Structure formats: structure tokens, C-alpha cells
Amino acid sequence: MSDARVRVALIGCGTWGSNILRVLAQSPRAEVVAVADPRPHQRRNAEAIAPAAALVASLDEALDARPSAVLLATPAHTHAALV
């Protein structure tokens, strides 16, 4: 098994997203490379948890960080359009 870390972008940093971000930030197997949320205050909250991540407003901007995996933590009705 490889010791490589998975480059992860998190889309959405509300209640669920903040919890997911904490777990990712603590995982030795994940590297959070981007957190996207259209709300500036949510991005500021994410900065405290994952200071090295790119903090951006959109999925397209998060993809610029070249993640290997993308996690959606947005309202369920938005998932189809984002995928």
C-alpha cells in the first residue's frame, strides 16, 4: 500500500462540510488542497482548519488546485449539477 496522500478538494463548508474538513485535515492520508464555498465567512472558518488549502468561491476554482478527489458537502439538490 502506498504512503501517498490523496489530494482532496472539499466543495461546501457549512455544517457538514466543516465536520468533513476537520476529519480530512487530521488524516495522514489526505491533503486538503482546496475548499470551495460561495460564502466568505465559511471560507474564513475553513482557513482555521486547513490553512494551506486554496480557499475559493466555486467548484471550477477548486479544480484549479488539481485534486485527485472531490468531496461534495453541499445541499443534496445541488449534487447532480455539480457532478
BELMOKA-V586671 format. One record per residue. RES is the residue in one letter. PHI is phi as a letter, one per 40 degrees, with the letter a starting at -180 (999 if undefined). OMEGA is omega in whole degrees, 0 to 359 (NA if undefined). Layout:
res=RES phi=PHI omega=OMEGA
res=RES phi=PHI omega=OMEGA
This chain:
res=M phi=999 omega=182
res=S phi=c omega=175
res=D phi=c omega=182
res=A phi=c omega=177
res=R phi=c omega=178
res=V phi=c omega=178
res=R phi=c omega=188
res=V phi=b omega=169
res=A phi=b omega=178
res=L phi=b omega=180
res=I phi=b omega=182
res=G phi=h omega=182
res=C phi=b omega=174
res=G phi=c omega=184
res=T phi=d omega=180
res=W phi=c omega=182
res=G phi=d omega=178
res=S phi=c omega=178
res=N phi=c omega=178
res=I phi=c omega=180
res=L phi=c omega=178
res=R phi=d omega=180
res=V phi=c omega=179
res=L phi=c omega=182
res=A phi=c omega=180
res=Q phi=c omega=184
res=S phi=c omega=176
res=P phi=c omega=181
res=R phi=c omega=183
res=A phi=b omega=171
res=E phi=b omega=180
res=V phi=c omega=183
res=V phi=b omega=180
res=A phi=a omega=172
res=V phi=b omega=180
res=A phi=b omega=173
res=D phi=a omega=181
res=P phi=c omega=183
res=R phi=c omega=182
res=P phi=d omega=182
res=H phi=c omega=177
res=Q phi=c omega=176
res=R phi=c omega=177
res=R phi=c omega=177
res=N phi=c omega=180
res=A phi=c omega=181
res=E phi=c omega=179
res=A phi=c omega=183
res=I phi=c omega=183
res=A phi=b omega=187
res=P phi=c omega=181
res=A phi=c omega=182
res=A phi=c omega=170
res=A phi=c omega=181
res=L phi=b omega=190
res=V phi=b omega=185
res=A phi=c omega=187
res=S phi=b omega=175
res=L phi=d omega=181
res=D phi=d omega=178
res=E phi=c omega=179
res=A phi=c omega=180
res=L phi=c omega=176
res=D phi=c omega=178
res=A phi=c omega=177
res=R phi=f omega=178
res=P phi=c omega=173
res=S phi=c omega=181
res=A phi=a omega=177
res=V phi=b omega=177
res=L phi=b omega=177
res=L phi=c omega=175
res=A phi=b omega=181
res=T phi=b omega=177
res=P phi=d omega=186
res=A phi=d omega=183
res=H phi=c omega=179
res=T phi=c omega=188
res=H phi=c omega=183
res=A phi=d omega=181
res=A phi=c omega=180
res=L phi=c omega=181
res=V phi=c omega=NA
